[in-house]
């Protein structure tokens, strides 16, 4: 068996190394030499910072890369961008390659906005493209009215600060300082006088309590005695008995009002009243006649019974 010379081995290793370097270089640029891709062209007026190897996405999923960027027409300044897209993704006709921001700090990307056909673009076709409004531009447009208001407010504050500086001259500051010192002394004097009067009142009240401690003790003793007397008098029992008596009286009055019993009949029955009145009138007439003619009703003799001769 013929041995392979060292020169051949070195050459083979160098060739493999060169091929691996070329593949790695293209892979880092977003080109995969062993993958099957389709190439499309897009013409832009502006690319907004788009560079080679920036991703090409569909609904946020990476399907390819920006292969190259070059001038399409040096006179107009339009740019021709080459896209390398996986062949598995067929681009419907009217698909738009929109340049937009990847993130706030991670550069740009191309977002394929899916078309509705009919048909599909072929390898090497030119598809329409556009530059989307960037996030910063949208933020700037949104904040523009606020920016104007803030600038106007700053102008007003600056004018106000200038007016205050004009008012707050050296003489005004000295007068203000003197006024504050006088006010501080006045408050201090008021505070000292009030504090002194308060302490005198407290001392007087304490002295009064000390001088009348005996009377205060006697008062509490009397209150305790009154409390014991009330407790011994069975006030609760008395109140309970009074409550029972009032309840019975209430029941009796209710019976009388409803016409129950003699008293109730007398109060509520008119016929009984009229009968009683008539009886009293008759009795009164009888008494008057008895007084006027007692002999009609009473017969007596001091000397015994008188024989009345028979007729």
C-alpha positions as a Markdown table, in Angstrom:
| # | Residue | x | y | z |
|---|---|---|---|---|
| 1 | Unk | 0.0 | 0.0 | 0.0 |
| 2 | Unk | 1.4 | 3.3 | -1.0 |
| 3 | Unk | 1.9 | 5.8 | 1.8 |
| 4 | Unk | 0.5 | 9.3 | 1.5 |
| 5 | Unk | 3.2 | 11.8 | 1.6 |
| 6 | Unk | 3.3 | 14.5 | 4.2 |
| 7 | Unk | 3.0 | 17.2 | 1.5 |
| 8 | Unk | -0.4 | 15.8 | 0.5 |
| 9 | Unk | -1.5 | 15.6 | 4.1 |
| 10 | Unk | -0.5 | 19.2 | 4.7 |
| 11 | Unk | -2.3 | 20.3 | 1.5 |
| 12 | Unk | -5.5 | 18.4 | 2.4 |
| 13 | Unk | -5.6 | 19.9 | 5.9 |
| 14 | Unk | -5.0 | 23.4 | 4.5 |
| 15 | Unk | -7.8 | 22.9 | 1.9 |
| 16 | Unk | -10.2 | 21.7 | 4.6 |
| 17 | Unk | -9.2 | 24.6 | 6.8 |
| 18 | Unk | -9.8 | 27.1 | 4.0 |
| 19 | Unk | -13.2 | 25.6 | 3.1 |
| 20 | Unk | -14.2 | 25.6 | 6.8 |
| 21 | Unk | -13.1 | 29.2 | 7.1 |
| 22 | Unk | -15.1 | 30.2 | 4.0 |
| 23 | Unk | -18.2 | 28.4 | 5.3 |
| 24 | Unk | -17.8 | 29.9 | 8.8 |
| 25 | Unk | -17.3 | 33.4 | 7.3 |
| 26 | Unk | -20.4 | 33.1 | 5.2 |
| 27 | Unk | -22.4 | 31.6 | 8.0 |
| 28 | Unk | -21.5 | 34.5 | 10.3 |
| 29 | Unk | -22.7 | 36.8 | 7.5 |
| 30 | Unk | -26.0 | 34.9 | 7.4 |
| 31 | Unk | -25.2 | 32.7 | 4.4 |
| 32 | Unk | -25.4 | 29.0 | 4.7 |
| 33 | Unk | -23.6 | 27.4 | 1.8 |
| 34 | Unk | -25.2 | 24.0 | 2.4 |
| 35 | Unk | -28.8 | 25.2 | 2.7 |
| 36 | Unk | -31.3 | 25.6 | -0.1 |
| 37 | Unk | -32.4 | 29.3 | -0.4 |
| 38 | Unk | -34.2 | 31.5 | -2.8 |
| 39 | Unk | -33.0 | 35.0 | -3.6 |
| 40 | Unk | -35.2 | 38.0 | -4.1 |
| 41 | Unk | -34.5 | 41.7 | -4.9 |
| 42 | Unk | -36.1 | 44.7 | -3.2 |
| 43 | Unk | -35.6 | 48.4 | -4.3 |
| 44 | Unk | -35.7 | 51.0 | -1.5 |
| 45 | Unk | -35.5 | 54.8 | -1.5 |
| 46 | Unk | -34.0 | 54.6 | 2.1 |
| 47 | Unk | -32.9 | 51.6 | 4.2 |
| 48 | Unk | -33.0 | 53.3 | 7.6 |
| 49 | Unk | -29.7 | 51.8 | 8.8 |
| 50 | Unk | -30.3 | 48.3 | 7.4 |
| 51 | Unk | -27.1 | 46.3 | 7.0 |
| 52 | Unk | -26.0 | 43.0 | 5.5 |
| 53 | Unk | -26.7 | 39.9 | 7.7 |
| 54 | Unk | -29.7 | 41.6 | 9.3 |
| 55 | Unk | -32.5 | 39.0 | 9.7 |
| 56 | Unk | -35.5 | 38.5 | 7.4 |
| 57 | Unk | -38.6 | 37.4 | 9.4 |
| 58 | Unk | -42.1 | 36.3 | 8.9 |
| 59 | Unk | -44.4 | 37.0 | 11.9 |
| 60 | Unk | -41.3 | 37.2 | 14.1 |
| 61 | Unk | -39.8 | 33.9 | 12.9 |
| 62 | Unk | -36.4 | 34.2 | 11.1 |
| 63 | Unk | -36.6 | 32.8 | 7.5 |
| 64 | Unk | -33.5 | 34.4 | 5.9 |
| 65 | Unk | -31.0 | 37.2 | 5.9 |
| 66 | Unk | -30.1 | 40.3 | 4.0 |
| 67 | Unk | -27.5 | 39.1 | 1.5 |
| 68 | Unk | -26.3 | 42.3 | 0.1 |
| 69 | Unk | -27.0 | 46.0 | -0.3 |
| 70 | Unk | -25.8 | 48.2 | -3.2 |
| 71 | Unk | -26.9 | 51.2 | -5.2 |
| 72 | Unk | -29.5 | 50.4 | -7.8 |
| 73 | Unk | -29.3 | 53.8 | -9.5 |
| 74 | Unk | -26.4 | 56.1 | -8.5 |
| 75 | Unk | -28.4 | 59.1 | -10.0 |
| 76 | Unk | -31.6 | 58.6 | -8.0 |
| 77 | Unk | -29.8 | 57.2 | -5.0 |
| 78 | Unk | -32.1 | 54.1 | -4.7 |
| 79 | Unk | -30.8 | 51.0 | -3.1 |
| 80 | Unk | -31.0 | 47.4 | -4.2 |
| 81 | Unk | -31.2 | 44.9 | -1.4 |
| 82 | Unk | -30.8 | 41.1 | -2.0 |
| 83 | Unk | -32.7 | 38.8 | 0.3 |
| 84 | Unk | -31.8 | 35.2 | 0.9 |
| 85 | Unk | -34.9 | 33.3 | 2.1 |
| 86 | Unk | -35.4 | 29.6 | 2.8 |
| 87 | Unk | -37.0 | 27.8 | -0.1 |
| 88 | Unk | -39.6 | 26.2 | 2.2 |
| 89 | Unk | -41.2 | 29.7 | 2.4 |
| 90 | Unk | -43.0 | 30.5 | -0.8 |
| 91 | Unk | -43.7 | 34.2 | -1.0 |
| 92 | Unk | -47.2 | 35.0 | -2.3 |
| 93 | Unk | -47.6 | 37.8 | -4.8 |
| 94 | Unk | -48.0 | 41.2 | -3.2 |
| 95 | Unk | -45.8 | 40.3 | -0.2 |
| 96 | Unk | -44.1 | 43.4 | 1.0 |
| 97 | Unk | -40.5 | 43.5 | 2.5 |
| 98 | Unk | -40.9 | 46.1 | 5.2 |
| 99 | Unk | -37.8 | 47.5 | 7.0 |
| 100 | Unk | -38.5 | 48.0 | 10.7 |
| 101 | Unk | -36.6 | 48.1 | 14.0 |
| 102 | Unk | -35.6 | 44.8 | 15.5 |
| 103 | Unk | -35.4 | 46.2 | 19.0 |
| 104 | Unk | -34.6 | 49.6 | 20.5 |
| 105 | Unk | -30.9 | 48.8 | 20.6 |
| 106 | Unk | -30.4 | 45.9 | 18.2 |
| 107 | Unk | -30.6 | 47.5 | 14.8 |
| 108 | Unk | -32.9 | 46.8 | 11.9 |
| 109 | Unk | -34.6 | 43.9 | 10.2 |
| 110 | Unk | -36.9 | 43.1 | 7.3 |
| 111 | Unk | -40.4 | 41.9 | 8.1 |
| 112 | Unk | -42.2 | 40.1 | 5.3 |
| 113 | Unk | -45.8 | 41.2 | 5.3 |
| 114 | Unk | -47.6 | 38.3 | 3.7 |
| 115 | Unk | -49.5 | 39.0 | 0.5 |
| 116 | Unk | -52.7 | 37.5 | -0.8 |
| 117 | Unk | -51.6 | 36.4 | -4.3 |
| 118 | Unk | -52.6 | 35.0 | -6.6 |
| 119 | Unk | -49.5 | 33.0 | -7.3 |
| 120 | Unk | -46.0 | 33.1 | -5.7 |
| 121 | Unk | -42.8 | 35.0 | -6.4 |
| 122 | Unk | -40.0 | 33.0 | -8.1 |
| 123 | Unk | -36.3 | 32.9 | -7.4 |
| 124 | Unk | -34.7 | 36.2 | -8.6 |
| 125 | Unk | -38.0 | 38.2 | -8.7 |
| 126 | Unk | -38.2 | 41.8 | -7.4 |
| 127 | Unk | -40.7 | 42.3 | -4.7 |
| 128 | Unk | -42.1 | 45.6 | -3.3 |
| 129 | Unk | -40.5 | 47.1 | -0.2 |
| 130 | Unk | -41.1 | 50.0 | 2.2 |
| 131 | Unk | -39.5 | 51.6 | 5.2 |
| 132 | Unk | -41.7 | 51.5 | 8.3 |
| 133 | Unk | -41.9 | 54.3 | 10.7 |
| 134 | Unk | -39.4 | 53.7 | 13.4 |
| 135 | Unk | -40.2 | 53.4 | 17.1 |
| 136 | Unk | -38.2 | 56.5 | 17.8 |
| 137 | Unk | -40.0 | 58.4 | 15.1 |
| 138 | Unk | -43.4 | 57.3 | 16.4 |
| 139 | Unk | -42.4 | 58.3 | 20.0 |
| 140 | Unk | -41.1 | 61.7 | 18.7 |
| 141 | Unk | -44.4 | 62.3 | 16.9 |
| 142 | Unk | -46.4 | 61.3 | 19.9 |
| 143 | Unk | -44.4 | 63.4 | 22.3 |
| 144 | Unk | -44.2 | 66.4 | 20.1 |
| 145 | Unk | -47.3 | 68.2 | 21.6 |
| 146 | Unk | -46.0 | 67.4 | 25.1 |
| 147 | Unk | -42.6 | 68.8 | 24.1 |
| 148 | Unk | -44.2 | 72.1 | 22.9 |
| 149 | Unk | -46.1 | 72.4 | 26.2 |
| 150 | Unk | -43.0 | 71.7 | 28.3 |
| 151 | Unk | -41.0 | 74.3 | 26.3 |
| 152 | Unk | -43.8 | 76.9 | 26.8 |
| 153 | Unk | -43.8 | 76.0 | 30.6 |
| 154 | Unk | -40.1 | 76.5 | 30.8 |
| 155 | Unk | -40.4 | 79.9 | 29.2 |
| 156 | Unk | -43.0 | 80.9 | 31.7 |
| 157 | Unk | -40.9 | 79.6 | 34.6 |
| 158 | Unk | -37.9 | 81.4 | 33.4 |
| 159 | Unk | -39.9 | 84.7 | 33.2 |
| 160 | Unk | -41.3 | 84.0 | 36.7 |
| 161 | Unk | -37.8 | 83.4 | 38.0 |
| 162 | Unk | -36.6 | 86.6 | 36.5 |
| 163 | Unk | -39.4 | 88.6 | 38.0 |
| 164 | Unk | -38.7 | 87.0 | 41.4 |
| 165 | Unk | -35.1 | 87.9 | 41.1 |
| 166 | Unk | -36.1 | 91.5 | 40.3 |
| 167 | Unk | -38.3 | 91.6 | 43.4 |
| 168 | Unk | -35.9 | 89.9 | 45.7 |
| 169 | Unk | -33.2 | 92.6 | 45.7 |
| 170 | Unk | -30.8 | 93.2 | 48.6 |
| 171 | Unk | -33.1 | 95.7 | 50.3 |
| 172 | Unk | -36.1 | 93.4 | 50.2 |
| 173 | Unk | -34.1 | 90.5 | 51.5 |
| 174 | Unk | -32.8 | 92.6 | 54.4 |
| 175 | Unk | -36.3 | 93.8 | 55.2 |
| 176 | Unk | -37.6 | 90.3 | 55.1 |
| 177 | Unk | -34.8 | 89.1 | 57.3 |
| 178 | Unk | -35.7 | 91.8 | 59.9 |
| 179 | Unk | -39.4 | 91.0 | 59.7 |
| 180 | Unk | -38.7 | 87.3 | 60.3 |
| 181 | Unk | -36.5 | 88.1 | 63.3 |
| 182 | Unk | -39.1 | 90.4 | 64.8 |
| 183 | Unk | -41.8 | 87.7 | 64.2 |
| 184 | Unk | -39.6 | 85.2 | 65.9 |
| 185 | Unk | -39.0 | 87.4 | 68.9 |
| 186 | Unk | -42.7 | 88.1 | 69.2 |
| 187 | Unk | -43.6 | 84.4 | 69.0 |
| 188 | Unk | -41.0 | 83.6 | 71.6 |
| 189 | Unk | -42.4 | 86.3 | 73.9 |
| 190 | Unk | -45.9 | 85.1 | 73.5 |
| 191 | Unk | -44.8 | 81.5 | 74.0 |
| 192 | Unk | -42.9 | 82.4 | 77.2 |
| 193 | Unk | -45.9 | 84.4 | 78.6 |
| 194 | Unk | -48.4 | 81.7 | 77.8 |
| 195 | Unk | -46.2 | 79.0 | 79.2 |
| 196 | Unk | -45.7 | 81.0 | 82.4 |
| 197 | Unk | -49.5 | 81.6 | 82.8 |
| 198 | Unk | -50.2 | 77.9 | 82.2 |
| 199 | Unk | -47.6 | 76.8 | 84.8 |
| 200 | Unk | -49.1 | 79.2 | 87.3 |
| 201 | Unk | -52.6 | 77.8 | 86.7 |
| 202 | Unk | -51.4 | 74.3 | 87.1 |
| 203 | Unk | -49.7 | 75.2 | 90.4 |
| 204 | Unk | -52.9 | 76.9 | 91.7 |
| 205 | Unk | -55.0 | 73.9 | 90.7 |
| 206 | Unk | -52.6 | 71.5 | 92.5 |
| 207 | Unk | -52.6 | 73.8 | 95.6 |
| 208 | Unk | -56.4 | 73.8 | 95.6 |
| 209 | Unk | -56.5 | 70.0 | 95.4 |
| 210 | Unk | -54.0 | 69.8 | 98.3 |
| 211 | Unk | -56.0 | 72.2 | 100.5 |
| 212 | Unk | -59.3 | 70.5 | 99.9 |
| 213 | Unk | -58.1 | 66.9 | 100.0 |
| 214 | Unk | -60.1 | 66.3 | 103.2 |
| 215 | Unk | -63.4 | 67.6 | 101.6 |
| 216 | Unk | -62.8 | 65.6 | 98.5 |
| 217 | Unk | -62.2 | 62.4 | 100.6 |
| 218 | Unk | -65.4 | 63.2 | 102.6 |
| 219 | Unk | -67.3 | 63.6 | 99.3 |
| 220 | Unk | -66.2 | 60.2 | 98.0 |
| 221 | Unk | -67.0 | 58.7 | 101.4 |
| 222 | Unk | -70.6 | 60.1 | 101.2 |
| 223 | Unk | -70.9 | 58.9 | 97.6 |
| 224 | Unk | -69.9 | 55.4 | 98.8 |
| 225 | Unk | -72.4 | 55.6 | 101.6 |
| 226 | Unk | -75.2 | 56.6 | 99.3 |
| 227 | Unk | -74.3 | 53.8 | 97.0 |
| 228 | Unk | -74.4 | 51.3 | 99.8 |
| 229 | Unk | -77.8 | 52.7 | 101.0 |
| 230 | Unk | -79.3 | 52.4 | 97.5 |
| 231 | Unk | -77.9 | 48.8 | 97.3 |
| 232 | Unk | -79.4 | 47.9 | 100.7 |
| 233 | Unk | -82.8 | 49.4 | 99.9 |
| 234 | Unk | -83.3 | 46.8 | 97.2 |
| 235 | Unk | -84.0 | 49.4 | 94.6 |
| 236 | Unk | -84.3 | 46.7 | 91.9 |
| 237 | Unk | -87.0 | 44.9 | 93.9 |
| 238 | Unk | -89.0 | 48.1 | 94.4 |
| 239 | Unk | -88.8 | 49.0 | 90.7 |
| 240 | Unk | -89.9 | 45.4 | 89.9 |
| 241 | Unk | -92.9 | 45.7 | 92.2 |
| 242 | Unk | -93.8 | 49.1 | 90.8 |
| 243 | Unk | -93.6 | 47.6 | 87.3 |
| 244 | Unk | -95.9 | 44.7 | 88.3 |
| 245 | Unk | -98.5 | 47.1 | 89.9 |
| 246 | Unk | -98.4 | 49.3 | 86.7 |
| 247 | Unk | -99.0 | 46.3 | 84.5 |
| 248 | Unk | -102.0 | 45.2 | 86.7 |
| 249 | Unk | -103.4 | 48.7 | 86.6 |
| 250 | Unk | -103.0 | 48.8 | 82.8 |
| 251 | Unk | -104.8 | 45.5 | 82.5 |
| 252 | Unk | -107.7 | 46.7 | 84.8 |
| 253 | Unk | -108.1 | 49.9 | 82.8 |
| 254 | Unk | -108.1 | 47.9 | 79.5 |
| 255 | Unk | -111.0 | 45.7 | 80.9 |
| 256 | Unk | -112.9 | 48.8 | 82.0 |
| 257 | Unk | -112.4 | 50.4 | 78.6 |
| 258 | Unk | -113.6 | 47.2 | 76.9 |
| 259 | Unk | -116.8 | 47.1 | 79.1 |
| 260 | Unk | -115.9 | 44.1 | 81.2 |
| 261 | Unk | -117.1 | 43.9 | 84.8 |
| 262 | Unk | -119.5 | 46.2 | 86.7 |
| 263 | Unk | -117.2 | 49.2 | 86.5 |
| 264 | Unk | -116.8 | 48.6 | 82.8 |
| 265 | Unk | -120.5 | 48.3 | 82.2 |
| 266 | Unk | -121.1 | 51.5 | 84.3 |
| 267 | Unk | -118.7 | 53.4 | 82.1 |
| 268 | Unk | -119.4 | 52.0 | 78.7 |
| 269 | Unk | -123.2 | 51.1 | 79.0 |
| 270 | Unk | -125.5 | 54.1 | 78.7 |
| 271 | Unk | -128.7 | 52.1 | 79.7 |
| 272 | Unk | -127.2 | 51.2 | 83.0 |
| 273 | Unk | -126.4 | 54.9 | 83.6 |
| 274 | Unk | -130.0 | 56.0 | 82.7 |
| 275 | Unk | -131.6 | 53.2 | 84.8 |
| 276 | Unk | -129.4 | 54.2 | 87.8 |
| 277 | Unk | -130.3 | 57.9 | 87.2 |
| 278 | Unk | -134.0 | 57.0 | 87.1 |
| 279 | Unk | -133.8 | 55.0 | 90.3 |
| 280 | Unk | -132.0 | 57.8 | 92.1 |
| 281 | Unk | -134.7 | 60.2 | 91.0 |
| 282 | Unk | -137.4 | 57.9 | 92.3 |
| 283 | Unk | -135.6 | 57.5 | 95.6 |
| 284 | Unk | -135.3 | 61.2 | 95.9 |
| 285 | Unk | -139.1 | 61.7 | 95.4 |
| 286 | Unk | -139.8 | 59.0 | 97.9 |
| 287 | Unk | -137.6 | 60.7 | 100.5 |
| 288 | Unk | -139.2 | 64.1 | 99.9 |
| 289 | Unk | -142.7 | 62.6 | 100.3 |
| 290 | Unk | -141.5 | 60.7 | 103.4 |
| 291 | Unk | -140.3 | 63.9 | 104.9 |
| 292 | Unk | -143.5 | 65.8 | 104.0 |
| 293 | Unk | -145.9 | 63.1 | 105.1 |
| 294 | Unk | -144.2 | 60.8 | 107.6 |
| 295 | Unk | -147.5 | 59.5 | 109.0 |
| 296 | Unk | -148.3 | 57.8 | 105.8 |
| 297 | Unk | -145.4 | 55.5 | 106.4 |
| 298 | Unk | -144.7 | 55.4 | 110.2 |
| 299 | Unk | -147.4 | 54.6 | 113.0 |
| 300 | Unk | -146.3 | 54.5 | 116.6 |
| 301 | Unk | -147.6 | 55.4 | 120.1 |
| 302 | Unk | -145.8 | 56.2 | 123.3 |
| 303 | Unk | -148.6 | 54.6 | 125.4 |
| 304 | Unk | -149.1 | 51.4 | 123.7 |
| 305 | Unk | -151.4 | 50.3 | 121.0 |
| 306 | Unk | -154.6 | 52.3 | 120.6 |
| 307 | Unk | -157.7 | 50.3 | 120.0 |
| 308 | Unk | -159.5 | 51.5 | 117.1 |
| 309 | Unk | -163.3 | 50.9 | 117.5 |
| 310 | Unk | -164.8 | 48.8 | 114.9 |
| 311 | Unk | -167.2 | 50.6 | 112.7 |
